[in-house]
Amino acid sequence: MTSDTSDSSPGQSALSSKMPDAFVILFLVIIAASALTYFLPAGHFETHQVTKTVDGEQVTRTLIKQGSFRFVDDAQPDGVPVFASGEGMGALNYAFEGLVSGSKYGSAIGVVAFILVVGGAFGIVMQTGAINNGILALIEKTKGADLVVLPLMFVLFSLGGAIFGMGEEAIAFCIILVPLVVALGYDAIVGVMITYVATQIGFATSWMNPFSVAIAQGIADVPLLSGQGFRIAMWCLFTSMGLAFTMWYARGVKRQPSRSMCASSNEYFKQQQLSVQGSYGHLDSAILLVFFSGIVWVIWGVTQHAYYIPEIATQFFCIGLAAGVLAFFGKRMSANQVSAAFQQGAKDLLPAALIVGMAKGIVLVLGGDNVSEPSVLNSILYYASGAIGETSTYVNAVAMLGFQSVFNFFVASGSGQAAITMPLMAPLSDLVGISRQTAVLAFQLGDGLSNIIIPTSASLIGCLGVARIDWSQWLRFIWRFFLLLFATAIAAMCTAVAIGFQ
């Protein structure tokens, strides 16, 4: 793997100029989606309520009726206008409409607010200097421990993704661990690998994730948490591959820093550490104690009380506020400096927040993701599901994997994608001779693995924003590894077909 010594070098500048950033890519996708609405008519499905007994409790879900797809009455493509007023949706409305869509519990407005609040809170924590002073003290006392810390962090974050669907939470941990790995002699990309990428590998191969596997299995009428043996074996394989790739790249960067693909990001964190460097003292210990107690509080809330975006954002705001209060009474920061640190932290993640909203705009241009309302996205779903099943069972299984991966670009939410696609994929698997368990496997692999590369993933863009890595830089680094993971996923799908995975 090759790279340039600096993001500002002539060679890399020329390469970067050929690589459009995430905003440009999203705009091009909006143009393509808008053009599609002039050729493909909108359609919709009928839904019905299904009540099941799950673990002794009555659970009611809204599912798509099989064979219920209908185009709108005239079946003629309407085409989205360039601009629309009132409640209308135009192609160039995508930025604003995307940003204000949804609710506080998800994309886009909830995730946007989450990113800004968490960014502001960690802006305060970082400005106190406690994190960097603690990192430098830790490195001084544990020289050589990085060979243990990196693998341990990767495995723990992969378990977090597998057990409780860790995703957005990785943004907060990136803020801590990216400066740490840079101080250890690695680069910001390594920090993203051991946090976010590890969570998505765990997410994709989970045997018990309540936000993807459990929902998909419930919709597909597959026993909840069944097929654990095969999935645990997959988790071990994919996690080992991810860890090996991460350590290979990390060792190469440490031996030869010029191999790093994010030199300007590394320099930023090094300068930040120098600017706040001081002796480690009691105030640092107090701030770090509050900080890590807050992290434990967050983990407890997620695992024990199913806290989600609103609660987690508020928890991190409390952590930042508490750190600011300690820094104020410790005479390290004034009240105005605490305020300025919060604002700067939010500003640093503003590009990531904007991308989340604009990505949601793609779905809105296509008519939205409500299966019972006419939309071009529903028509795409209908045609794609109809195209699967024309060949052998192995090809059909791989086609399902490919479809779920592509669909995740438009609906980058595990539970949301399961609710939309599984009511179609489950009965389709019966028709083409594939077990429903294998259809669920196609969903979770396609959803989870593609999250490490698509620019519409809010968690990915948030982590890259924290690490100060442009998406085009990330793409140049991650595409080879993604292809390796996807090839392994294809092999896993074929194996599932061969053994009649149930």
PEVEN-V585889 format. One record per pair of residues at least 12 apart in sequence whose C-alpha atoms are under 6 Angstrom apart, sorted by the first residue. I is the first residue (numbers start at 0). J is the second residue. D is the distance in Angstrom with one decimal. If there is no record, write none. Layout:
I,J,D ; I,J,D
This chain:
2,258,5.1 ; 2,260,5.6 ; 4,257,4.2 ; 5,262,5.0 ; 6,262,5.7 ; 6,263,5.5 ; 18,471,6.0 ; 20,471,5.3 ; 21,470,5.9 ; 29,361,5.7 ; 33,79,6.0 ; 36,78,4.5 ; 37,76,5.3 ; 37,78,4.1 ; 38,76,5.7 ; 39,76,5.4 ; 40,74,5.6 ; 40,75,5.3 ; 40,76,4.0 ; 41,70,5.9 ; 41,373,5.2 ; 41,374,4.4 ; 41,375,4.4 ; 41,378,6.0 ; 42,69,5.5 ; 42,70,3.9 ; 42,71,5.5 ; 42,373,4.6 ; 42,374,5.4 ; 42,377,5.8 ; 42,378,5.3 ; 43,68,5.6 ; 43,69,5.6 ; 43,370,5.7 ; 43,371,5.2 ; 43,372,5.5 ; 43,373,4.6 ; 43,377,5.9 ; 44,67,5.3 ; 44,68,4.4 ; 44,370,5.6 ; 44,371,5.0 ; 45,63,5.9 ; 45,64,5.7 ; 45,67,5.4 ; 45,371,5.7 ; 46,62,5.4 ; 46,63,4.3 ; 46,64,5.3 ; 47,61,5.6 ; 47,62,5.6 ; 48,60,5.7 ; 48,61,4.6 ; 62,422,6.0 ; 63,422,5.6 ; 93,360,4.3 ; 94,357,4.8 ; 97,356,4.5 ; 97,357,5.3 ; 97,359,4.9 ; 97,360,4.1 ; 98,356,3.9 ; 104,308,5.8 ; 107,356,5.2 ; 111,352,4.8 ; 113,312,5.4 ; 115,345,4.8 ; 117,312,6.0 ; 117,315,5.9 ; 118,344,4.8 ; 118,345,4.7 ; 119,341,4.0 ; 119,342,5.8 ; 119,344,4.2 ; 119,345,4.3 ; 120,316,5.2 ; 120,319,4.2 ; 120,341,5.8 ; 122,340,5.2 ; 122,341,5.2 ; 122,344,4.0 ; 123,319,5.7 ; 123,337,6.0 ; 123,340,5.0 ; 123,341,5.4 ; 124,319,5.7 ; 124,322,5.9 ; 128,275,5.6 ; 129,283,4.6 ; 131,272,5.9 ; 132,279,5.6 ; 134,179,6.0 ; 153,193,4.4 ; 153,197,5.6 ; 156,194,5.8 ; 156,197,5.5 ; 156,198,5.1 ; 157,197,4.6 ; 157,198,4.5 ; 157,201,4.3 ; 158,201,5.9 ; 160,198,4.2 ; 160,201,4.5 ; 160,202,4.4 ; 161,201,4.3 ; 161,202,4.8 ; 161,205,4.2 ; 161,208,5.6 ; 162,207,5.8 ; 162,208,5.2 ; 163,208,5.3 ; 164,202,5.8 ; 164,208,5.4 ; 167,458,4.9 ; 169,194,5.9 ; 169,195,5.4 ; 170,461,5.9 ; 170,462,4.8 ; 174,465,6.0 ; 176,190,5.9 ; 177,190,4.5 ; 178,268,5.9 ; 184,253,5.5 ; 185,249,6.0 ; 185,252,5.9 ; 185,253,5.3 ; 186,265,5.8 ; 187,466,5.8 ; 199,447,5.4 ; 202,447,5.7 ; 203,443,5.2 ; 203,444,4.7 ; 203,447,4.2 ; 203,448,5.9 ; 204,230,5.9 ; 204,233,6.0 ; 204,234,5.0 ; 206,227,5.1 ; 206,230,5.4 ; 207,224,5.7 ; 210,414,5.5 ; 211,413,5.3 ; 211,414,5.5 ; 215,417,5.4 ; 219,425,5.3 ; 264,467,5.5 ; 286,322,5.5 ; 293,318,5.9 ; 323,337,5.8 ; 348,464,5.6 ; 351,460,5.3 ; 351,461,5.3 ; 351,464,5.7 ; 355,457,5.3 ; 358,455,5.1 ; 362,409,6.0 ; 388,431,5.4 ; 393,493,5.7 ; 399,441,5.9 ; 400,441,4.5 ; 400,445,5.3 ; 403,442,5.6 ; 403,445,4.9 ; 404,445,4.1 ; 404,446,5.6 ; 404,449,5.7 ; 407,446,5.7 ; 411,456,5.7 ; 436,501,5.3
